[in-house]
Amino acid sequence: MLRRLASACFVHRRLTLLVWVLAVVGMSFAAGATGGEFAEGGRLPGTDSDLAYELLLSEAPQDPQIDGDTGRIVLSVDGRFDDPAVDAMVAGFLDDVAALPGVLDSPSTPEALLVSDDSSVATGAISLGTDDTAVVDELMALRADLAGEMTVDYSGYRFQDGGVPSTEAFGLLAAMVILLIAFGSLVAMGLPIITALFGIVIGLAGVELWAAAVSTPDFTVQVASMVGIGVGIDYALFIVTRYRESLKAGSRPHAAVLEAIDTAGRAVVFAGVTVMISLMGMLLMGMSFLNGLALGTSSAVLVAVLAAITLLPALLGFAGRRIDRLSVHRRTERTGESGWHRWSRFVQRHPVACAASGIALLGALVVPSFFMRFASADAGNDPAGTTTRLAYDTLADGFGAGYNGPLLLVTRIDGNVALAEQLAADVGRTEGVATVAGIDVVPNRSVAVITVMPTTGPQEQATADLVHRLRDDVIPAGGVTAHVGGQTAGDVDFSEQMSSRLPIFIGAVLVLSFLLLMVVFRSILVPLKAVLLNLMSIGAAYGVLVAVFQWGWFGWLIGVEQGAPIEPWAPMMLFAIVFGLSMDYEVFLLSSVKERVDRGESNSQAVVEGLASTARVITAAAAIMVCVFGTFVLGDIRAIKLIGLGLAVAVFLDATLVRMLLVPATMELLGDRNWWLPKRLARVLPVVHVDAPPHVEPLLNSAPAERPLAGARR
């Protein structure tokens, strides 16, 4: 089927290109007309923090804490807040804040502020309208007006600086440079870029359409763009490389396209399926706000695969034998063995030493991952000098670290305020509680909100222990209906839910990938080895993250000031993306090896030739991905640095240590056992060719003659 599809696209290249252009226009128009809004946060149905939110929502639907985005105003002065001059200045500032149309709720008078014991720091809650985009700039302008008289800072995610860096332009630039080095031709370089651009425009339009149907986080566009550009260039790179090799072997362009699709194209399809399996595995996390991320990124990969097997053959039809035109450097064609041949034979001469050294190095990097602790980073990890970091530090100095992460106990009282007061008294005596800051009763007096300040910061393990102590011991002993909510408690629930479901997600992806590779390569040991080695490379990336971000080793090199826990979503995101990309490289390499084994070559010779024929392609593809992911490390937000470093390290380790050392070493040690498959299982499994089916080989150069373009030279 792939052969017929590629042939049709090659012969009807103008029509194929027109269809893709219309698809770009149509999808872009549909996304603009019917695309949905992206979600900036997510709910965790069934968790105690969500039950607290639901209870407050049902009894006080107009509460500013529900309707708006909450934060805090943090004020500090050199003198004291009980000074009349300071009091007048604070009153004027609070009046200006309350007058802003985007402010839903804020302290109305200086007396409404909470003042520290030494009277040098004061703070109050503020709620902003979610649909007002100018209010943050207006508040920052008020802050600047008071510079030198009183220090004003704000906490809350609306005031955070930085975000997900736009790496698309840099990624494409890096890809162009790397492809020019690899191909030495502007035409050959341009085809993967054009294919990837078509695919990513349609893929991103698809993300916006998914946002209209399912909950889709706001960073899905960046993730889908990053993955879509990466795999789009990778897949086109692999097919174009095979096309050029076939042309050099004497095939006509049409026959060369068919050979490239029959071999590299099949590998692309199966590699794309493994990436989609990995990304769709996020649906198993059971969190609705991840559904759009899984579907959006998977659809971007699907479009990249379709572009590689339909649009690219059409573009190759336009290029024909001119694919090496506009050469930027002249490569001397070498005869005999390349450096990759010599490297493969070196590994085969010392397979035990190479395998042992590779596993030892990966194992050493994996060790820190066993000490990984999940927790959402707080504003204390924001870049120094930002208003959120200054607010965090000022609150911690004036009141204690726990004031940066208050807990909200939402309890049903049905008019009996004494119940809330008794619960507050019990909570105040609990270990880990600094103080009970207040009791707020909703207007209908059915529910009370008790604000609790821990003694420790939001991301500390002691704070998570306090949340469980309140839920498991204090509240049940009081005999009341109450739930522990607020941002800090929600982060604790999120961390625990992610960590509990991560093994299910990883296990399902591993099993499905193993089964797919077993069908494709008709082997037990090859897919088992691939899954285990990919798992080790990702585990090594986890270990690097723990060492740099949790323990603080060498963090200063990338702007990480201090150690902190690992973001709960990072391991899931890292695994979903990197495992899929790693399987790309695995399928590319093994398909080339399997193709030679099926021709009758020995296992050792097939590994040497397979590695030598794909090493440059895999290296180029990995270099592009490392450059794209590496730019995330340049971002301001700690979480962005974390995921960027993890992705870059994982791809680098997989494309070098795993693919170029461990795979040839282990395949040499296993020998012909690589391709062992029980006979009973062989009869049950469907026959799927990832390489060109044997009966196709004699037909490759008997393809119909191409219809040359007017004036084109062949």
C-alpha positions as CSV (number, residue, x, y, z in Angstrom):
1,M,0.0,0.0,0.0
2,L,2.8,2.4,0.9
3,R,4.4,1.7,-2.5
4,R,1.2,2.5,-4.4
5,L,0.6,5.6,-2.4
6,A,4.1,6.9,-2.9
7,S,3.9,6.2,-6.6
8,A,0.6,8.0,-7.0
9,C,2.0,11.0,-5.1
10,F,5.2,11.0,-7.2
11,V,3.3,10.8,-10.5
12,H,0.6,13.3,-9.5
13,R,3.0,15.6,-7.7
14,R,1.2,18.8,-8.5
15,L,-2.1,17.5,-7.3
16,T,-0.5,16.2,-4.1
17,L,1.1,19.5,-3.4
18,L,-2.2,21.3,-4.1
19,V,-4.0,19.0,-1.6
20,W,-1.5,19.8,1.1
21,V,-1.7,23.5,0.4
22,L,-5.5,23.4,0.7
23,A,-5.1,21.3,3.9
24,V,-2.9,24.0,5.4
25,V,-5.4,26.8,4.4
26,G,-8.5,24.8,5.4
27,M,-7.1,23.6,8.8
28,S,-5.9,27.1,9.6
29,F,-9.2,28.6,8.8
30,A,-11.1,25.9,10.8
31,A,-8.8,26.5,13.8
32,G,-9.4,30.2,13.7
33,A,-13.1,29.9,13.3
34,T,-13.9,27.0,15.7
35,G,-10.7,26.5,17.8
36,G,-11.2,26.4,21.6
37,E,-9.6,28.2,24.5
38,F,-6.7,26.6,26.2
39,A,-6.9,25.7,29.9
40,E,-4.4,27.4,32.3
41,G,-5.0,24.9,35.1
42,G,-6.6,21.6,35.8
43,R,-8.9,20.0,38.4
44,L,-8.3,16.8,40.3
45,P,-11.7,15.3,40.8
46,G,-12.1,13.2,43.9
47,T,-9.1,14.7,45.7
48,D,-9.7,16.3,49.1
49,S,-8.4,19.7,47.8
50,D,-11.0,19.5,44.9
51,L,-13.8,18.6,47.4
52,A,-12.9,21.8,49.4
53,Y,-13.2,23.8,46.2
54,E,-16.5,22.2,45.3
55,L,-17.9,22.8,48.8
56,L,-17.0,26.5,48.7
57,L,-18.2,26.8,45.1
58,S,-21.6,25.4,46.0
59,E,-22.2,27.7,49.0
60,A,-20.4,30.8,47.8
61,P,-20.2,30.9,44.0
62,Q,-19.4,34.6,43.9
63,D,-16.4,34.3,46.3
64,P,-13.4,36.1,44.8
65,Q,-11.2,33.1,45.5
66,I,-13.3,31.1,43.1
67,D,-14.1,33.7,40.4
68,G,-10.6,35.2,40.1
69,D,-6.9,34.5,40.2
70,T,-5.7,35.0,43.8
71,G,-2.3,36.4,44.9
72,R,-0.9,38.6,47.7
73,I,0.3,42.1,48.1
74,V,3.5,42.2,50.1
75,L,4.6,45.6,51.6
76,S,7.8,46.4,53.5
77,V,9.2,49.6,54.8
78,D,12.4,50.7,56.6
79,G,10.3,52.1,59.5
80,R,7.1,50.7,61.0
81,F,3.6,50.3,59.7
82,D,2.1,51.9,62.8
83,D,3.8,55.2,61.8
84,P,1.1,57.7,60.7
85,A,3.1,58.8,57.6
86,V,3.5,55.2,56.5
87,D,-0.2,54.5,57.3
88,A,-1.3,57.3,55.0
89,M,1.0,56.1,52.2
90,V,-0.4,52.6,52.5
91,A,-4.0,53.8,52.5
92,G,-3.4,55.8,49.3
93,F,-1.8,52.8,47.6
94,L,-4.7,50.5,48.7
95,D,-7.2,53.0,47.3
96,D,-5.4,53.0,44.0
97,V,-5.4,49.2,43.9
98,A,-9.1,48.9,44.7
99,A,-9.9,51.4,42.0
100,L,-8.5,49.2,39.2
101,P,-11.3,47.5,37.3
102,G,-9.5,44.2,37.0
103,V,-9.2,43.9,40.8
104,L,-12.1,41.8,42.2
105,D,-11.1,42.0,45.9
106,S,-8.2,43.5,47.9
107,P,-7.6,45.0,51.4
108,S,-9.6,48.2,51.7
109,T,-7.8,49.8,54.6
110,P,-4.4,49.4,56.3
111,E,-6.1,47.8,59.2
112,A,-7.2,44.9,56.9
113,L,-3.5,44.0,56.3
114,L,-1.7,41.4,58.3
115,V,1.4,43.0,59.9
116,S,4.5,41.2,61.1
117,D,5.5,41.3,64.8
118,D,8.3,43.8,64.1
119,S,5.8,45.9,62.1
120,S,8.1,46.0,59.0
121,V,6.1,43.8,56.7
122,A,2.4,43.8,55.8
123,T,0.4,41.6,53.5
124,G,-3.1,41.1,52.2
125,A,-4.9,38.9,49.6
126,I,-5.8,40.2,46.2
127,S,-8.1,38.6,43.6
128,L,-7.8,39.5,39.9
129,G,-10.3,39.0,37.1
130,T,-9.3,36.2,34.8
131,D,-10.4,38.0,31.7
132,D,-8.4,41.2,32.4
133,T,-5.0,41.1,30.8
134,A,-4.0,44.7,31.7
135,V,-4.4,44.6,35.4
136,V,-1.0,43.1,36.1
137,D,0.7,45.9,34.1
138,E,-1.4,48.5,36.0
139,L,-0.4,47.0,39.4
140,M,3.3,46.8,38.4
141,A,3.0,50.5,37.4
142,L,1.7,51.4,40.9
143,R,4.6,49.4,42.4
144,A,7.1,51.4,40.3
145,D,5.5,54.7,41.4
146,L,6.3,53.9,45.1
147,A,9.9,52.9,44.5
148,G,12.1,54.5,47.1
149,E,9.3,55.2,49.5
150,M,7.8,51.7,50.2
151,T,8.7,48.3,48.7
152,V,5.7,46.7,47.0
153,D,5.8,43.1,45.6
154,Y,3.2,40.7,44.4
155,S,2.8,36.9,44.7
156,G,0.7,34.6,42.5
157,Y,1.3,33.0,39.1
158,R,-0.2,36.0,37.2
159,F,2.9,38.0,38.3
160,Q,5.5,35.4,37.3
161,D,8.0,36.5,34.7
162,G,9.1,34.3,31.9
163,G,7.4,31.3,30.3
164,V,7.9,28.7,27.7
165,P,10.5,30.0,25.2
166,S,9.6,29.9,21.5
167,T,12.2,27.5,20.1
168,E,10.7,26.9,16.7
169,A,12.8,29.5,14.9
170,F,16.0,28.4,16.6
171,G,15.1,24.7,16.0
172,L,14.6,25.3,12.3
173,L,17.9,27.3,12.0
174,A,19.8,24.6,13.8
175,A,18.2,22.0,11.6
176,M,19.2,23.9,8.5
177,V,22.8,24.1,9.6
178,I,23.0,20.4,10.6
179,L,21.2,19.2,7.4
180,L,23.6,21.3,5.3
181,I,26.5,19.6,7.0
182,A,25.0,16.2,6.5
183,F,23.8,16.6,2.9
184,G,26.0,19.4,1.6
185,S,23.1,20.6,-0.6
186,L,20.6,23.3,-0.3
187,V,18.0,21.3,-2.2
188,A,18.4,18.2,-0.1
189,M,18.4,20.3,3.1
190,G,15.3,22.1,2.1
191,L,13.0,19.1,1.5
192,P,12.9,17.9,5.2
193,I,12.4,21.6,6.3
194,I,9.5,22.1,3.9
195,T,7.9,18.8,4.8
196,A,8.2,19.6,8.6
197,L,6.7,23.1,8.1
198,F,3.7,21.7,6.3
199,G,3.2,19.1,8.9
200,I,3.6,21.5,11.9
201,V,1.2,24.1,10.6
202,I,-1.5,21.5,10.2
203,G,-0.6,19.8,13.4
204,L,-0.9,23.1,15.4
205,A,-4.2,23.9,13.8
206,G,-5.3,20.4,15.0
207,V,-4.3,21.3,18.5
208,E,-6.6,24.3,18.5
209,L,-9.4,22.1,17.2
210,W,-8.8,19.6,20.0
211,A,-9.0,22.5,22.5
212,A,-12.6,23.0,21.4
213,A,-13.5,19.4,22.3
214,V,-11.4,18.4,25.3
215,S,-9.5,20.2,28.1
216,T,-6.1,21.2,26.6
217,P,-3.4,22.9,28.7
218,D,-1.9,26.1,27.4
219,F,1.6,24.7,26.8
220,T,0.3,22.1,24.4
221,V,1.2,24.3,21.4
222,Q,4.8,24.5,22.5
223,V,5.1,20.8,23.1
224,A,3.3,19.8,19.9
225,S,5.5,22.2,17.9
226,M,8.6,20.9,19.5
227,V,7.8,17.3,18.9
228,G,6.2,17.9,15.5
229,I,9.2,19.7,14.1
230,G,11.6,17.1,15.5
231,V,9.9,14.0,14.1
232,G,8.9,15.8,10.9
233,I,12.5,16.6,10.1
234,D,13.7,13.2,11.4
235,Y,11.3,11.2,9.2
236,A,12.0,13.3,6.1
237,L,15.7,13.1,6.7
238,F,15.7,9.3,6.8
239,I,13.7,9.0,3.6
240,V,15.7,11.6,1.7
241,T,18.9,9.8,2.8
242,R,17.7,6.5,1.4
243,Y,16.5,8.2,-1.8
244,R,19.9,9.7,-2.4
245,E,21.6,6.4,-1.8
246,S,19.3,4.7,-4.4
247,L,20.0,7.4,-6.9
248,K,23.8,6.9,-6.5
249,A,23.2,3.2,-7.0
250,G,21.8,3.9,-10.5
251,S,18.0,3.9,-9.9
252,R,15.8,6.3,-11.7
253,P,14.0,9.0,-9.4
254,H,10.7,7.1,-9.5
255,A,12.3,3.8,-8.6
256,A,14.4,5.6,-5.9
257,V,11.3,7.0,-4.3
258,L,9.7,3.6,-4.2
259,E,12.8,2.0,-2.7
260,A,13.0,4.8,-0.1
261,I,9.4,4.4,0.9
262,D,9.5,0.6,0.9
263,T,12.4,0.7,3.3
264,A,12.8,4.0,5.2
265,G,9.1,4.9,4.7
266,R,8.0,1.7,6.4
267,A,10.4,2.4,9.3
268,V,8.9,5.9,9.5
269,V,5.4,4.6,9.8
270,F,6.2,2.2,12.6
271,A,8.4,4.7,14.4
272,G,5.6,7.2,14.3
273,V,3.2,4.6,15.7
274,T,5.6,4.0,18.7
275,V,5.8,7.8,19.3
276,M,2.0,8.1,19.3
277,I,1.6,5.1,21.6
278,S,4.0,6.8,24.0
279,L,2.2,10.1,23.9
280,M,-1.3,8.6,24.0
281,G,-0.2,6.8,27.2
282,M,-0.8,10.1,29.0
283,L,-4.5,9.3,28.8
284,L,-3.8,6.6,31.3
285,M,-2.9,9.2,33.9
286,G,-6.6,9.7,34.5
287,M,-6.3,13.5,34.6
288,S,-8.7,15.2,32.2
289,F,-6.5,18.3,31.6
290,L,-3.8,16.0,30.1
291,N,-6.2,14.6,27.4
292,G,-5.8,17.5,25.1
293,L,-2.0,17.4,25.5
294,A,-2.0,13.6,24.6
295,L,-4.3,14.0,21.6
296,G,-2.8,17.2,20.3
297,T,0.8,16.0,20.3
298,S,-0.2,12.6,18.9
299,S,-2.1,14.2,16.0
300,A,0.9,16.4,15.3
301,V,3.1,13.2,15.0
302,L,0.4,11.6,12.8
303,V,0.5,14.6,10.4
304,A,4.3,14.4,10.3
305,V,4.1,10.7,9.2
306,L,1.5,11.5,6.6
307,A,3.6,14.3,5.2
308,A,6.7,12.0,5.0
309,I,4.9,9.3,3.0
310,T,2.8,11.5,0.7
311,L,4.1,15.1,0.5
312,L,7.8,14.2,0.5
313,P,7.5,11.8,-2.5
314,A,5.8,14.6,-4.4
315,L,8.6,17.0,-3.5
316,L,11.2,14.4,-4.5
317,G,9.4,14.2,-7.9
318,F,9.9,17.9,-8.4
319,A,13.6,17.6,-7.3
320,G,14.4,14.4,-9.3
321,R,18.1,14.0,-9.9
322,R,18.7,17.7,-9.0
323,I,18.5,16.9,-5.3
324,D,22.2,17.5,-4.9
325,R,22.1,20.8,-6.7
326,L,23.3,24.1,-5.0
327,S,26.0,22.2,-3.2
328,V,27.6,24.3,-0.4
329,H,30.6,22.0,-0.1
330,R,32.0,19.2,-2.2
331,R,32.2,15.9,-0.5
332,T,34.8,13.5,-1.8
333,E,33.2,10.1,-2.3
334,R,35.2,7.6,-0.3
335,T,35.5,4.0,-1.2
336,G,35.8,1.2,1.3
337,E,34.9,1.3,4.9
338,S,33.9,4.5,6.7
339,G,34.7,5.5,10.2
340,W,31.4,4.1,11.4
341,H,32.4,0.7,9.9
342,R,35.6,0.8,11.9
343,W,33.8,1.8,15.0
344,S,31.3,-1.0,14.7
345,R,34.1,-3.6,14.2
346,F,35.9,-2.2,17.2
347,V,32.8,-2.7,19.3
348,Q,32.3,-6.2,17.9
349,R,35.9,-7.1,18.8
350,H,35.3,-6.0,22.5
351,P,31.6,-6.5,23.1
352,V,31.8,-7.4,26.7
353,A,34.0,-4.5,27.7
354,C,31.9,-2.0,25.6
355,A,28.6,-3.4,27.0
356,A,29.9,-3.4,30.6
357,S,31.3,0.2,30.4
358,G,28.1,1.5,28.8
359,I,25.8,-0.1,31.3
360,A,28.1,1.0,34.2
361,L,28.0,4.6,33.0
362,L,24.2,4.6,32.5
363,G,23.8,2.8,35.8
364,A,25.8,5.5,37.6
365,L,23.6,8.2,36.1
366,V,20.5,6.3,37.1
367,V,21.4,6.0,40.8
368,P,20.2,9.6,41.8
369,S,16.8,8.9,40.3
370,F,16.0,6.6,43.2
371,F,16.1,9.6,45.5
372,M,13.7,11.7,43.4
373,R,11.1,13.6,45.5
374,F,8.1,15.1,43.8
375,A,6.7,18.5,44.7
376,S,5.7,21.6,42.9
377,A,8.3,24.3,43.0
378,D,7.2,27.5,44.8
379,A,8.0,31.1,44.2
380,G,11.2,30.7,46.2
381,N,12.6,29.1,43.1
382,D,11.7,32.0,40.8
383,P,14.6,34.0,39.3
384,A,16.2,36.4,41.7
385,G,14.9,40.0,41.5
386,T,11.5,39.1,40.1
387,T,8.5,40.4,42.1
388,T,7.2,37.0,43.0
389,R,10.6,35.9,44.4
390,L,11.0,39.2,46.3
391,A,7.4,38.8,47.7
392,Y,8.3,35.2,48.8
393,D,11.5,36.2,50.5
394,T,9.9,39.1,52.3
395,L,7.0,37.1,53.6
396,A,9.3,34.4,54.8
397,D,11.5,36.9,56.6
398,G,8.5,38.7,58.2
399,F,6.1,35.9,59.0
400,G,7.9,32.6,58.3
401,A,8.1,30.3,55.3
402,G,4.7,28.9,55.8
403,Y,3.0,32.2,55.0
404,N,3.9,31.5,51.3
405,G,1.7,28.4,51.3
406,P,-1.4,28.8,53.5
407,L,-3.8,25.9,53.8
408,L,-7.6,26.5,53.5
409,L,-9.8,24.3,55.6
410,V,-13.3,24.4,54.2
411,T,-15.8,23.1,56.7
412,R,-19.6,22.9,56.8
413,I,-21.1,24.6,59.9
414,D,-24.8,25.2,58.9
415,G,-24.8,28.4,61.0
416,N,-22.9,27.0,64.0
417,V,-19.8,29.2,64.0
418,A,-18.7,27.5,67.2
419,L,-17.9,24.3,65.2
420,A,-15.4,26.3,63.1
421,E,-13.9,27.9,66.2
422,Q,-13.4,24.5,67.9
423,L,-11.8,23.1,64.7
424,A,-9.6,26.1,64.4
425,A,-8.5,25.6,68.0
426,D,-7.7,21.9,67.4
427,V,-5.8,22.8,64.3
428,G,-3.8,25.5,66.1
429,R,-2.5,22.9,68.5
430,T,-1.3,20.6,65.7
431,E,2.4,20.0,65.2
432,G,3.6,21.9,62.1
433,V,1.0,24.7,62.4
434,A,2.4,28.2,62.9
435,T,-0.9,30.0,63.4
436,V,-4.5,30.0,62.4
437,A,-4.8,33.3,60.5
438,G,-8.5,33.6,60.6
439,I,-12.0,32.2,60.1
440,D,-14.2,33.5,57.2
441,V,-17.9,32.6,57.1
442,V,-19.7,32.7,53.8
443,P,-22.8,35.0,53.7
444,N,-25.4,32.3,54.2
445,R,-23.4,31.0,57.2
446,S,-23.3,27.4,55.9
447,V,-19.6,27.1,55.3
448,A,-16.5,28.5,57.0
449,V,-13.0,28.8,55.6
450,I,-10.2,28.5,58.2
451,T,-6.8,29.8,57.0
452,V,-3.9,27.9,58.4
453,M,-0.3,28.9,58.2
454,P,2.3,26.0,58.3
455,T,5.7,26.4,59.9
456,T,7.4,25.2,56.7
457,G,7.4,26.3,53.1
458,P,5.0,25.0,50.4
459,Q,7.4,22.5,48.8
460,E,8.8,21.1,52.0
461,Q,8.0,17.5,52.9
462,A,6.9,18.6,56.4
463,T,4.1,20.6,54.8
464,A,2.9,17.6,52.9
465,D,3.0,15.6,56.2
466,L,0.9,18.4,57.9
467,V,-1.7,18.1,55.1
468,H,-2.1,14.4,55.8
469,R,-2.0,14.9,59.6
470,L,-4.9,17.3,59.3
471,R,-6.9,15.1,57.0
472,D,-6.2,11.8,58.8
473,D,-6.2,12.8,62.4
474,V,-7.3,16.3,63.3
475,I,-10.5,16.7,61.2
476,P,-11.9,13.2,61.9
477,A,-11.3,13.7,65.7
478,G,-13.3,16.9,65.5
479,G,-16.4,15.2,64.1
480,V,-17.0,17.8,61.4
481,T,-17.2,17.7,57.6
482,A,-14.1,19.5,56.4
483,H,-11.6,19.4,53.5
484,V,-8.1,20.8,53.3
485,G,-7.7,22.9,50.1
486,G,-5.8,25.8,48.7
487,Q,-2.9,25.8,46.2
488,T,-0.5,24.1,48.6
489,A,-2.8,21.2,49.4
490,G,-3.7,20.9,45.7
491,D,0.0,20.7,44.8
492,V,0.3,17.9,47.4
493,D,-2.6,16.0,45.8
494,F,-1.3,16.5,42.3
495,S,2.2,15.2,43.3
496,E,0.8,12.1,44.9
497,Q,-1.7,11.4,42.1
498,M,1.1,11.8,39.4
499,S,3.5,9.6,41.3
500,S,1.0,6.8,41.9
501,R,-0.1,6.6,38.3
502,L,3.3,7.1,36.7
503,P,4.2,3.3,37.0
504,I,0.9,2.4,35.2
505,F,1.7,4.9,32.4
506,I,5.2,3.7,32.0
507,G,4.3,0.0,32.2
508,A,1.5,0.3,29.6
509,V,3.8,2.2,27.1
510,L,6.6,-0.4,27.6
511,V,4.3,-3.3,27.0
512,L,2.6,-1.9,23.9
513,S,6.0,-0.8,22.4
514,F,7.4,-4.3,23.1
515,L,4.5,-5.9,21.3
516,L,4.7,-3.6,18.3
517,L,8.4,-4.2,17.9
518,M,7.9,-7.9,18.4
519,V,5.5,-7.9,15.5
520,V,7.7,-5.7,13.3
521,F,11.0,-7.5,13.9
522,R,9.6,-11.0,14.7
523,S,11.9,-11.4,17.6
524,I,11.7,-11.6,21.4
525,L,15.1,-10.4,22.4
526,V,15.4,-7.4,20.0
527,P,12.3,-5.6,21.3
528,L,13.1,-6.6,24.9
529,K,16.6,-5.2,24.6
530,A,15.3,-2.0,22.9
531,V,12.8,-1.4,25.7
532,L,15.3,-2.0,28.5
533,L,18.0,0.2,27.0
534,N,15.6,3.0,26.3
535,L,14.3,2.8,29.8
536,M,17.9,3.0,31.1
537,S,18.7,6.1,29.0
538,I,15.5,7.9,30.4
539,G,16.4,6.7,33.9
540,A,19.8,8.3,33.4
541,A,18.2,11.6,32.4
542,Y,16.0,11.4,35.6
543,G,19.2,11.0,37.6
544,V,20.8,14.0,36.0
545,L,17.7,16.1,36.9
546,V,17.9,14.9,40.5
547,A,21.6,15.8,40.7
548,V,21.2,19.2,39.2
549,F,17.8,20.4,40.3
550,Q,17.1,18.5,43.6
551,W,20.7,18.3,45.0
552,G,21.9,21.5,43.3
553,W,25.1,20.0,41.7
554,F,26.4,22.4,39.0
555,G,23.0,24.1,39.0
556,W,24.8,27.5,38.8
557,L,25.8,26.7,35.2
558,I,22.2,27.0,34.0
559,G,21.0,29.5,36.5
560,V,19.5,27.2,39.2
561,E,20.3,28.8,42.5
562,Q,19.3,26.0,44.9
563,G,18.1,22.5,45.2
564,A,14.3,21.8,45.2
565,P,12.0,18.9,44.5
566,I,11.3,17.7,41.0
567,E,8.1,18.9,39.3
568,P,5.5,16.0,39.5
569,W,4.6,16.3,35.8
570,A,8.2,16.3,34.5
571,P,9.0,12.6,34.6
572,M,5.8,11.8,32.8
573,M,6.4,14.4,30.1
574,L,10.0,13.4,29.7
575,F,9.2,9.7,29.4
576,A,6.3,10.3,26.9
577,I,8.5,12.4,24.5
578,V,11.9,10.8,24.9
579,F,10.7,7.2,24.8
580,G,8.9,7.9,21.5
581,L,12.0,9.6,20.0
582,S,14.3,6.9,21.3
583,M,12.1,4.2,19.6
584,D,12.4,6.3,16.4
585,Y,16.2,5.9,16.4
586,E,15.8,2.2,17.4
587,V,13.4,1.4,14.5
588,F,15.6,3.3,12.0
589,L,18.7,1.3,13.1
590,L,17.1,-2.1,13.5
591,S,15.1,-1.9,10.3
592,S,18.4,-1.4,8.4
593,V,19.9,-4.3,10.2
594,K,16.9,-6.5,9.7
595,E,16.8,-5.7,6.0
596,R,20.3,-7.1,5.7
597,V,19.6,-10.2,7.8
598,D,16.6,-11.0,5.6
599,R,18.9,-10.8,2.6
600,G,21.1,-13.5,4.1
601,E,23.9,-11.5,5.6
602,S,25.3,-12.7,8.9
603,N,24.2,-11.0,12.1
604,S,27.6,-9.4,12.7
605,Q,27.9,-8.0,9.2
606,A,24.3,-6.8,9.2
607,V,24.9,-4.9,12.4
608,V,28.1,-3.3,11.0
609,E,26.4,-2.2,7.7
610,G,23.2,-1.2,9.5
611,L,25.0,1.0,12.0
612,A,27.2,2.5,9.3
613,S,24.3,3.3,7.0
614,T,22.2,5.0,9.7
615,A,24.7,6.5,12.1
616,R,25.0,9.8,10.3
617,V,21.3,10.2,10.0
618,I,20.6,9.4,13.7
619,T,23.4,11.7,14.7
620,A,22.1,14.5,12.7
621,A,18.5,14.0,13.9
622,A,19.6,13.8,17.5
623,A,21.8,16.9,17.1
624,I,18.7,18.8,15.9
625,M,16.6,17.7,18.9
626,V,19.4,18.4,21.4
627,C,19.7,22.0,20.0
628,V,15.9,22.5,20.2
629,F,15.6,21.1,23.7
630,G,18.7,22.8,24.9
631,T,17.1,26.2,24.3
632,F,14.6,25.5,27.0
633,V,17.5,25.6,29.5
634,L,17.8,29.3,28.6
635,G,14.3,30.1,29.9
636,D,13.7,31.9,33.2
637,I,11.3,29.5,34.8
638,R,12.9,26.6,36.8
639,A,10.4,24.1,35.5
640,I,11.2,25.0,31.9
641,K,14.9,24.6,32.5
642,L,14.2,21.2,34.1
643,I,12.3,19.7,31.2
644,G,14.7,21.2,28.6
645,L,17.8,19.7,30.3
646,G,16.1,16.4,30.8
647,L,15.0,16.1,27.2
648,A,18.4,17.2,25.8
649,V,20.4,14.8,28.1
650,A,18.1,11.8,27.3
651,V,18.3,12.3,23.5
652,F,22.1,12.8,23.7
653,L,22.6,9.6,25.8
654,D,20.3,7.6,23.6
655,A,21.8,8.6,20.3
656,T,25.4,8.1,21.5
657,L,25.9,5.8,24.4
658,V,22.9,3.5,23.7
659,R,22.6,3.5,19.9
660,M,26.3,3.6,19.0
661,L,27.7,1.5,21.8
662,L,25.3,-0.7,23.7
663,V,23.1,-1.7,20.8
664,P,26.0,-3.1,18.6
665,A,27.7,-4.6,21.6
666,T,24.6,-6.5,22.9
667,M,23.6,-7.6,19.4
668,E,27.1,-9.0,18.9
669,L,26.9,-10.9,22.2
670,L,23.5,-12.3,21.3
671,G,24.4,-13.2,17.8
672,D,21.7,-15.1,15.9
673,R,19.7,-15.3,19.0
674,N,18.7,-11.7,18.3
675,W,16.1,-13.0,15.9
676,W,14.8,-15.9,18.0
677,L,11.0,-16.3,18.0
678,P,9.2,-19.4,19.2
679,K,7.6,-21.2,16.3
680,R,4.1,-21.2,17.9
681,L,4.3,-17.5,18.4
682,A,5.6,-17.0,14.9
683,R,2.5,-18.7,13.4
684,V,0.2,-16.4,15.5
685,L,1.9,-13.1,14.9
686,P,0.9,-11.2,11.7
687,V,3.7,-10.7,9.1
688,V,4.6,-7.1,8.9
689,H,7.6,-6.0,6.8
690,V,9.5,-2.9,8.1
691,D,11.9,-3.3,5.3
692,A,11.2,-3.9,1.6
693,P,9.3,-7.1,1.0
694,P,11.5,-9.6,-0.9
695,H,9.3,-9.7,-4.0
696,V,9.7,-5.9,-4.4
697,E,13.4,-5.9,-4.9
698,P,13.5,-7.0,-8.5
699,L,10.8,-4.5,-9.4
700,L,12.4,-1.4,-8.1
701,N,13.9,-0.3,-11.4
702,S,10.9,-1.4,-13.5
703,A,8.7,1.5,-12.3
704,P,6.8,3.4,-14.9
705,A,8.8,6.2,-16.5
706,E,8.5,9.6,-14.8
707,R,6.6,12.4,-16.5
708,P,9.3,15.0,-16.7
709,L,8.5,18.6,-16.1
710,A,8.7,21.0,-19.0
711,G,12.3,22.0,-19.5
712,A,13.5,19.8,-16.7
713,R,16.7,17.8,-17.1
714,R,17.0,14.3,-15.8
